[in-house]
Amino acid sequence: AEREAERVEQRRKNRAHREELPVVERVSDVPEEDRVCPCCGGHELSKLGDGLVTTQIEYVPAHLVRLAWRRKRYACRCGKGIVTAPPPPQVTDGCEYGPGLHAHVVVAKCADALPFYRVAKQLHRAGAPVSRATLCTLFHRAADQVDAIYKALLEEVAEAPHVFADETPLPVLAEGGCDRGYVWTFVSDKVVAFTFSASRSGKTPVRILGGTEGSLQVDAYSGYNAVTTPDGRVRAGCWAHVRREFFRSLDTAPADANEAMDRIALLYDVEHRAAAKGVVGTAAHRALRQAESAPRVDAFFAWLADRAPHLTPKSPIGKAVRYAQKQETALRQFLADARVALDNNTAERALKPVALGRKNFLFAGHDEGAENLAKLQTVVATCQRHGVDPQAYLEDVLVRVNTHPAKDVAALLPWNFRPPP
């Protein structure tokens, strides 16, 4: 019943969005030879009202235009002074391509995971062939423009009390093949941040979160150890990773694997009920976890301790049990802090566009290109998190950031964005 109510509400919202579409009126007239009365066969017909209206949702193919800005000029009667209208909005001085095209290239790659050759094919169909080299130039120019915004977003992540983090490989073109680089994501309530590094070492978490306090939700990877110290952030574990380990042992130890997954499912049941009550992250949520989840966690680890001596350490089920036991302290962190989620799926979902892009465009051309990809991916993903159209945002910000005071860059952040009138 709840799912059906959600579907009905979504359909209502979709209809409301369609009602906001611009209306293009077209007139369909009765052909001259068909203007005959079906009853008496007469031809003297008169117009009846404004006619019937039939609506369709139609797709209008994208197209490019050449904007010709006529800048007016005024001359003083003294014969010496001339005043000229300011130049049109530009990403950089003298740039042939407008901010809208720059924004389109960024959104196509970062939001839709399209490689540049596919974007070039789209533009060719739109009537304006643009080479892949030019698209690369537009993309990297946009990254240079939003550098101050990107740094401000990273600062927001560092100040967040709770952060999700994860990383995924990104090949980088090198002589004779590709080197293995990594894109990292750090997600807070307000920001979905990405950064690139040539290695998977713990230097990246230190660079982003070093010296900060709060909690950090990650998997068991040791690269995050440098920031989850007594003087740093508290490490929170991921129950989804624990469940996956037991899922992998279903074929060899179905009874124990199913028992473990059933116990973990009971923890998720508590979270679903908290979400249904609208108390996620509140004191009421923490009280619910203490009352119901804590005894289940105690029972789960007691069951692991009882089963461990009877399992082969190197078997899939033995490895799953050891994985959970080693993470016990981190896995219990959600019981003490309502801001901590049950798993790290938030960070994994954030990396999905990166994984799709890796599948489509295969690799980054160089380290700087991968860094620019992470930078623009941060801006686009944060816009989407706040329900802001990244195309409209970038089209506006790529121009405004040129003249905006550096100290007021917060006004340009996605959650403060207001579309221009």
C-alpha positions as CSV (number, residue, x, y, z in Angstrom):
1,A,0.0,0.0,0.0
2,E,2.9,2.4,0.8
3,R,4.6,1.6,-2.5
4,E,1.4,2.2,-4.4
5,A,0.9,5.5,-2.6
6,E,4.4,6.5,-3.6
7,R,3.8,5.6,-7.2
8,V,0.5,7.7,-7.2
9,E,2.4,10.6,-5.7
10,Q,5.2,10.3,-8.3
11,R,2.7,10.2,-11.2
12,R,1.0,13.4,-9.7
13,K,4.4,15.1,-9.6
14,N,5.2,14.0,-13.2
15,R,1.8,15.5,-14.4
16,A,2.6,18.7,-12.6
17,H,6.0,19.0,-14.3
18,R,4.4,18.4,-17.7
19,E,1.9,21.1,-17.0
20,E,4.8,23.5,-16.6
21,L,6.2,22.8,-20.1
22,P,6.0,25.6,-22.6
23,V,3.0,25.4,-25.0
24,V,3.4,25.5,-28.7
25,E,0.0,25.8,-30.4
26,R,-0.6,24.2,-33.8
27,V,-3.9,24.4,-35.7
28,S,-5.4,21.4,-37.4
29,D,-8.2,22.3,-39.9
30,V,-10.7,20.1,-41.6
31,P,-9.7,19.6,-45.3
32,E,-11.9,21.4,-47.8
33,E,-13.2,18.2,-49.3
34,D,-14.3,16.9,-45.9
35,R,-16.4,20.0,-45.0
36,V,-19.7,18.2,-45.6
37,C,-22.5,17.7,-43.1
38,P,-22.7,14.0,-42.1
39,C,-26.5,14.3,-41.7
40,C,-27.8,16.3,-44.7
41,G,-24.8,16.5,-47.0
42,G,-24.8,20.3,-46.9
43,H,-21.6,22.4,-47.5
44,E,-22.6,25.6,-45.6
45,L,-20.7,25.0,-42.4
46,S,-19.9,27.7,-39.8
47,K,-17.1,27.8,-37.3
48,L,-18.1,26.2,-33.9
49,G,-16.2,27.7,-31.0
50,D,-12.5,27.5,-30.7
51,G,-12.3,23.8,-31.5
52,L,-11.2,20.8,-29.5
53,V,-7.8,20.8,-27.8
54,T,-5.6,17.7,-27.9
55,T,-2.3,17.8,-26.1
56,Q,0.8,15.8,-26.8
57,I,4.2,15.7,-25.1
58,E,6.7,16.0,-28.0
59,Y,10.4,15.9,-28.2
60,V,12.2,18.8,-29.9
61,P,15.6,17.9,-31.1
62,A,18.5,19.9,-29.7
63,H,20.1,22.5,-31.9
64,L,22.8,25.1,-31.7
65,V,22.5,28.8,-32.5
66,R,24.9,31.6,-33.2
67,L,24.2,34.5,-30.8
68,A,25.0,37.8,-32.5
69,W,25.3,40.4,-29.8
70,R,24.8,43.8,-31.2
71,R,26.6,46.0,-28.7
72,K,25.2,49.5,-28.9
73,R,27.5,52.5,-28.9
74,Y,27.0,56.1,-27.9
75,A,29.1,59.1,-28.9
76,C,29.3,62.3,-26.9
77,R,28.6,65.6,-28.6
78,C,32.1,66.7,-27.7
79,G,33.3,64.4,-30.5
80,K,35.8,62.6,-28.3
81,G,34.0,60.2,-25.9
82,I,32.4,56.9,-26.9
83,V,30.5,54.5,-24.7
84,T,30.0,50.9,-25.7
85,A,27.7,48.2,-24.2
86,P,29.6,45.6,-22.2
87,P,30.6,42.4,-24.0
88,P,28.3,39.3,-23.7
89,P,28.7,36.8,-20.9
90,Q,31.9,34.8,-21.5
91,V,33.7,32.0,-19.8
92,T,37.0,33.6,-20.7
93,D,37.8,36.7,-22.7
94,G,37.4,36.2,-26.4
95,C,36.0,32.6,-26.1
96,E,34.1,31.6,-29.2
97,Y,31.8,29.2,-27.3
98,G,29.2,30.3,-24.8
99,P,28.7,29.2,-21.2
100,G,25.7,27.1,-22.1
101,L,27.9,24.9,-24.4
102,H,30.6,24.6,-21.8
103,A,27.9,23.5,-19.3
104,H,26.4,21.0,-21.7
105,V,29.8,19.3,-22.3
106,V,30.4,19.0,-18.5
107,V,26.9,17.6,-17.7
108,A,27.1,15.2,-20.6
109,K,30.3,13.7,-19.2
110,C,29.8,13.9,-15.5
111,A,26.0,13.4,-15.2
112,D,25.4,11.1,-18.2
113,A,28.8,9.4,-18.4
114,L,29.1,10.2,-22.1
115,P,32.6,10.1,-23.8
116,F,33.4,13.1,-25.9
117,Y,33.1,11.2,-29.2
118,R,29.4,10.6,-28.4
119,V,28.9,14.3,-27.5
120,A,30.6,15.2,-30.8
121,K,28.1,13.0,-32.7
122,Q,25.2,14.7,-30.9
123,L,26.5,18.1,-31.8
124,H,27.0,17.1,-35.4
125,R,23.4,16.0,-35.6
126,A,22.4,19.4,-34.0
127,G,24.1,21.1,-37.0
128,A,27.4,22.2,-35.5
129,P,30.3,19.8,-35.8
130,V,32.7,20.3,-32.9
131,S,35.9,18.2,-32.6
132,R,36.7,16.1,-29.6
133,A,39.8,18.2,-29.0
134,T,37.6,21.3,-28.7
135,L,35.3,19.5,-26.3
136,C,38.2,18.6,-24.2
137,T,39.3,22.2,-24.1
138,L,35.8,23.3,-23.0
139,F,35.7,20.7,-20.3
140,H,39.1,21.6,-18.8
141,R,38.4,25.3,-19.1
142,A,35.2,24.8,-17.1
143,A,37.2,22.9,-14.5
144,D,39.7,25.8,-14.2
145,Q,36.8,28.2,-13.7
146,V,35.1,26.3,-10.8
147,D,38.4,25.7,-8.9
148,A,37.4,28.1,-6.1
149,I,34.0,26.6,-5.8
150,Y,35.6,23.1,-5.6
151,K,37.9,24.1,-2.8
152,A,35.0,25.6,-0.9
153,L,33.1,22.3,-1.2
154,L,36.1,20.3,0.1
155,E,36.2,22.6,3.1
156,E,32.5,21.9,3.7
157,V,33.2,18.2,3.7
158,A,36.1,18.6,6.1
159,E,33.9,20.5,8.6
160,A,31.1,17.9,8.4
161,P,30.5,15.9,11.6
162,H,29.8,12.7,9.7
163,V,31.3,11.7,6.3
164,F,31.0,8.6,4.1
165,A,34.0,7.7,2.0
166,D,35.0,5.1,-0.7
167,E,37.3,4.8,-3.7
168,T,37.3,3.2,-7.1
169,P,39.9,2.6,-9.8
170,L,40.3,5.0,-12.8
171,P,42.8,4.0,-15.5
172,V,45.0,6.9,-16.7
173,L,46.6,6.7,-20.1
174,A,50.4,6.1,-20.0
175,E,53.1,5.1,-22.4
176,G,52.5,1.5,-23.4
177,G,49.1,1.2,-21.7
178,C,47.4,2.6,-18.6
179,D,48.4,3.3,-15.1
180,R,46.0,2.6,-12.2
181,G,44.7,5.7,-10.5
182,Y,41.9,6.2,-8.1
183,V,38.9,8.4,-7.7
184,W,37.8,8.9,-4.0
185,T,34.5,10.2,-2.8
186,F,33.7,11.9,0.5
187,V,30.0,12.5,1.1
188,S,28.5,14.7,3.8
189,D,24.9,15.9,4.2
190,K,25.5,18.8,1.8
191,V,28.4,17.8,-0.5
192,V,29.3,14.9,-2.7
193,A,33.0,15.5,-3.2
194,F,35.4,13.6,-5.5
195,T,39.2,13.8,-5.7
196,F,41.8,11.9,-7.8
197,S,45.1,10.4,-6.7
198,A,47.6,8.3,-8.6
199,S,47.7,5.7,-5.8
200,R,45.4,4.2,-3.2
201,S,47.6,5.2,-0.3
202,G,46.2,6.9,2.9
203,K,47.6,10.2,1.8
204,T,44.3,11.2,0.1
205,P,42.1,10.8,3.2
206,V,44.7,12.7,5.2
207,R,44.7,15.5,2.6
208,I,40.9,15.8,2.7
209,L,40.0,15.0,6.3
210,G,43.3,15.2,8.2
211,G,43.1,17.1,11.5
212,T,39.3,17.0,11.5
213,E,36.9,15.5,14.0
214,G,33.6,13.6,13.8
215,S,32.9,10.2,12.3
216,L,34.0,8.5,9.1
217,Q,32.0,5.7,7.6
218,V,34.1,3.4,5.4
219,D,34.7,-0.3,4.7
220,A,37.6,-2.2,6.2
221,Y,40.3,-0.7,3.9
222,S,43.4,0.3,5.9
223,G,44.0,3.4,3.9
224,Y,41.6,5.3,6.1
225,N,43.5,4.4,9.3
226,A,45.5,7.6,9.2
227,V,42.4,9.7,9.9
228,T,40.5,7.4,12.2
229,T,42.8,7.9,15.2
230,P,42.1,8.9,18.8
231,D,42.8,12.5,17.8
232,G,40.9,12.3,14.5
233,R,37.6,10.8,13.4
234,V,35.8,7.8,14.8
235,R,35.6,5.0,12.4
236,A,32.2,3.6,11.6
237,G,31.8,0.2,9.8
238,C,29.6,-1.0,7.1
239,W,27.1,-3.8,7.7
240,A,26.4,-4.1,4.0
241,H,30.0,-5.3,3.5
242,V,29.6,-7.8,6.3
243,R,26.5,-9.1,4.6
244,R,28.3,-9.5,1.3
245,E,30.9,-11.6,2.9
246,F,28.3,-14.0,4.2
247,F,26.4,-13.9,0.8
248,R,29.6,-15.1,-0.9
249,S,29.6,-18.2,1.4
250,L,26.0,-19.3,0.6
251,D,27.1,-22.1,-1.7
252,T,29.5,-23.7,0.8
253,A,27.8,-23.0,4.1
254,P,24.1,-22.1,3.4
255,A,22.9,-22.6,6.9
256,D,25.4,-20.4,8.6
257,A,25.3,-17.8,5.8
258,N,21.5,-17.5,5.9
259,E,21.5,-17.3,9.7
260,A,24.0,-14.4,9.6
261,M,22.0,-12.5,6.8
262,D,18.7,-13.0,8.7
263,R,20.3,-11.5,11.8
264,I,21.6,-8.5,9.8
265,A,18.2,-8.1,8.2
266,L,16.7,-7.4,11.6
267,L,19.0,-4.4,12.0
268,Y,17.8,-3.0,8.7
269,D,14.2,-3.6,9.8
270,V,14.8,-1.1,12.6
271,E,16.2,1.5,10.2
272,H,13.2,1.1,7.9
273,R,10.8,1.7,10.7
274,A,12.8,4.8,11.8
275,A,12.6,6.1,8.3
276,A,8.9,5.5,8.2
277,K,8.5,7.5,11.4
278,G,10.7,10.3,10.1
279,V,13.1,10.2,13.0
280,V,16.3,9.3,11.2
281,G,19.3,11.0,12.8
282,T,17.4,12.2,15.9
283,A,17.5,11.3,19.6
284,A,14.4,9.1,19.0
285,H,16.4,7.2,16.4
286,R,19.2,6.6,18.8
287,A,16.8,5.4,21.5
288,L,15.2,3.0,19.0
289,R,18.6,1.6,18.1
290,Q,19.6,1.2,21.8
291,A,16.3,-0.6,22.6
292,E,16.1,-2.9,19.6
293,S,19.3,-2.9,17.6
294,A,21.8,-3.2,20.4
295,P,20.5,-6.5,21.8
296,R,20.5,-7.9,18.2
297,V,24.1,-6.8,17.7
298,D,25.1,-8.4,20.9
299,A,23.4,-11.6,19.9
300,F,25.0,-11.5,16.5
301,F,28.6,-11.3,17.8
302,A,27.9,-13.9,20.5
303,W,26.7,-16.2,17.7
304,L,29.9,-15.5,15.7
305,A,32.0,-16.3,18.8
306,D,30.1,-19.6,19.2
307,R,30.4,-20.6,15.5
308,A,34.0,-19.5,14.9
309,P,35.8,-22.5,16.5
310,H,33.8,-24.9,14.3
311,L,34.7,-23.2,11.0
312,T,37.7,-23.6,8.8
313,P,39.5,-20.2,8.9
314,K,40.3,-20.1,5.2
315,S,36.8,-21.2,4.1
316,P,34.4,-18.5,2.7
317,I,32.3,-18.7,5.9
318,G,35.3,-18.6,8.1
319,K,36.6,-15.5,6.3
320,A,33.2,-13.9,6.6
321,V,33.2,-14.5,10.4
322,R,36.7,-13.2,10.9
323,Y,35.9,-10.1,8.8
324,A,32.9,-9.2,11.0
325,Q,34.8,-9.9,14.2
326,K,37.7,-7.7,13.3
327,Q,35.3,-4.8,12.5
328,E,33.2,-5.2,15.7
329,T,34.1,-1.9,17.2
330,A,33.4,0.0,14.0
331,L,30.2,-1.9,13.4
332,R,28.9,-1.0,16.8
333,Q,29.4,2.8,16.2
334,F,25.9,3.3,14.8
335,L,24.5,2.4,18.1
336,A,26.1,5.4,19.8
337,D,25.6,8.0,17.1
338,A,22.3,8.5,15.3
339,R,24.1,10.3,12.5
340,V,25.9,7.2,11.5
341,A,24.2,5.0,9.0
342,L,24.0,1.2,9.0
343,D,26.2,0.9,5.9
344,N,28.4,2.9,3.5
345,N,26.1,2.5,0.5
346,T,25.8,6.3,0.3
347,A,29.4,6.6,-0.8
348,E,29.1,3.6,-3.1
349,R,26.1,5.1,-4.8
350,A,28.0,8.3,-5.3
351,L,30.7,6.4,-7.2
352,K,28.3,4.9,-9.6
353,P,28.6,7.7,-12.2
354,V,32.4,7.3,-12.1
355,A,32.1,3.6,-12.7
356,L,29.7,4.2,-15.6
357,G,32.1,6.7,-17.0
358,R,35.0,4.3,-16.7
359,K,33.0,1.7,-18.6
360,N,32.1,4.2,-21.4
361,F,35.2,6.4,-21.9
362,L,37.7,3.7,-20.5
363,F,40.4,6.0,-19.1
364,A,41.5,9.5,-18.4
365,G,44.0,11.1,-20.7
366,H,46.4,12.2,-18.0
367,D,46.5,12.9,-14.2
368,E,45.4,16.5,-14.7
369,G,42.4,15.4,-16.8
370,A,41.4,12.9,-14.0
371,E,41.7,15.7,-11.4
372,N,39.5,18.0,-13.6
373,L,37.0,15.1,-13.9
374,A,36.8,14.7,-10.2
375,K,36.5,18.5,-9.7
376,L,33.5,18.8,-12.1
377,Q,32.0,15.6,-10.9
378,T,31.9,17.2,-7.5
379,V,30.0,20.2,-8.7
380,V,27.5,18.2,-10.8
381,A,26.8,15.6,-8.1
382,T,26.4,18.3,-5.4
383,C,23.9,20.2,-7.6
384,Q,21.9,17.0,-8.1
385,R,22.0,16.3,-4.3
386,H,20.2,19.7,-3.8
387,G,17.8,19.4,-6.7
388,V,19.6,22.0,-8.7
389,D,19.8,21.6,-12.5
390,P,23.6,21.4,-13.1
391,Q,23.2,22.8,-16.7
392,A,21.5,26.0,-15.4
393,Y,23.9,26.2,-12.5
394,L,27.1,25.9,-14.6
395,E,25.8,28.2,-17.3
396,D,25.4,30.9,-14.7
397,V,28.3,30.3,-12.5
398,L,31.0,29.8,-15.2
399,V,30.4,33.5,-16.0
400,R,29.8,35.0,-12.6
401,V,32.9,33.3,-11.0
402,N,35.1,35.6,-13.1
403,T,34.0,38.7,-11.3
404,H,32.8,37.3,-8.0
405,P,34.8,38.3,-4.9
406,A,36.8,35.3,-3.7
407,K,35.7,35.9,-0.1
408,D,32.0,35.6,-1.1
409,V,32.4,32.3,-3.0
410,A,29.9,30.7,-0.6
411,A,27.2,32.6,-2.5
412,L,28.0,30.5,-5.5
413,L,27.7,27.1,-3.9
414,P,24.9,24.9,-5.3
415,W,22.6,25.1,-2.2
416,N,22.7,28.9,-2.4
417,F,22.1,29.1,-6.2
418,R,19.1,31.0,-7.5
419,P,18.4,30.8,-11.2
420,P,18.8,34.2,-13.0
421,P,15.5,35.9,-13.8
